[in-house]
């Protein structure tokens, strides 16, 4: 412990395509959509997070909304850096500080990320005053967040369905034995719904509406035990150009999402096929863990269970499983040294 340790703050960040979460002092202090609104005239950021999210699809020519992360990696370097910086400045206990403390950070990254993309994340963190930056693979963080003991010589399978990527990994002895990262997740589901509405109902809807439909009545199977009620959706009629409203049921959304879910199922099966036999035996006994916002899609656990013939468990707070795991690693950096990428 050095004299200047009180000047260092520790934060854990789950930098997601859809949402960014930050843990500070064991509490989730930021949980906001990863989106920024920018003034085109001077490239200044006007809003970030929830406020920018409400502007999405409703802006005029001087304002543009940007999602700085695509498929789990930084697509717009400048916007992502400003977004991280603003999120960190909004942490309540850091707001009171006269000066910006230096930061020790642990950040999640997708397991299929390239060296260049990794460097982009690290450089963004260093520019917002990150003195010590550690990276951890998302499925590993999710496993720790769910409460799996990753140090054991025992196989565990994690499927983390986020906004940009679905991460599938088999973990044993603090390492990823085999993994697959597919770019099919929440964002693709949203686009599937937009496409379905256009082709089946001649209705043009925006991203926010499609997202709302997905959360309210999204389903991975046709038969649900307690199905959600039909939902009315408003948009623009593509034939007349007039605003119109239609009623849709969860069965239609199942049709819209079916192709993408099949691809996720196939990826899970491929990962299982690559798993060494001893670990496969462990997975047969422990089952498969689901995390991430996409795992909350109704009936997805049942569907995966039928496909793999394994028990499927959803994390208790799937949206925060990854950031909770990152927070645990941050608290016990010495213990988890082997899983971090320095």
C-alpha positions, 0 to 999 in steps of 0.5 A: 500500500503506497502513500498515493493509494487513496488517490486511486479509485477502482472501477469495473466496466462491462462495456456492452454494445447495448448497455454499459455498466460500471461497478464502484465500491461494490455497487452498480453506479452506472447502468445506461444504454451505450449511445451518445447524441452528438451535435454535427456542427461542432462534434460536441456531445449533447447527451449520453446514455438514457437521455441520448437513447430517447432521442434515437430515431427522433433527431433533426439534421444537426443532431446524430445519435451514435452507438460507439460499439458494434458487435461488442467492439469499439467502432467509433473510437472518439465517441466511445472515449467521450462516452466512457469519460462521461459515464465515469464523471457521473459516478456519484462518489467521484463527482465530489472530488476536486481532481480526477483520481487515477483509475484501476480498471477491469474491463470486459471484452468479447472472447473472439476479439482481435489484438487491434480491437483489444488495443482500442479498448485499452487505449480508450481506458488509458485516455480517461485516466486509467493507470492500471487497465486489466481486460477479462473475457466476457464468458469468464466474467459471466461465469464468475458473476453467476457464482461458478468456481472457475478454479476447479478442474471441472467443466462449465458451459456459459452462453452469454447472449448480449447486444452485439455478440453471443459468447459461448465458452467451456471453462475449466481450471481458470481458462477457456477450453473452447469458445465461439463468438457469434455476431448474432444477439439482441441487435440482430433480433431487433433487426429481424423484427423490423424486417418481419414487420416490413415484409409481412405487414408493410409497416415500417417501425423504428429500432426503439419500437422493435426493441420494445416489441422484443422485450414485451412479447418476444418469444423463442417458442410457439408454445408458452405456459403463460403467454404475453398479451397481444401488443399494438405496434405503431409505425408508417404504412409503406403503401400509403405513407400514413401512420398506422397501428396493428396488433401482433402476437408473440407467435409472430415474433417467434417466426421473426426470430426463428432463423437467428435462434437456430444459428445460436443453437447451432453454435452451442452444438458446435462448441459442445462438439469441440469439448474434450470428453471429460469436460463434456461429462461434467457439463452433462452433470452441471448443465449450461448457464445462460447470461446476458439480456438475450437470455431473458427471451421467453422460452429460449431456455426450454428451446436450448434444453430440447436441442442439447438435451441438457439442463439450462439455467438462467442467471438470476440477474442475467443483465448484470451477471457479467459486470458482477463477475468483473466486480468480483475480479476487481476486488480479488485481483491477486486471486484472479491474476491468471484470468486477466489479460494485462 
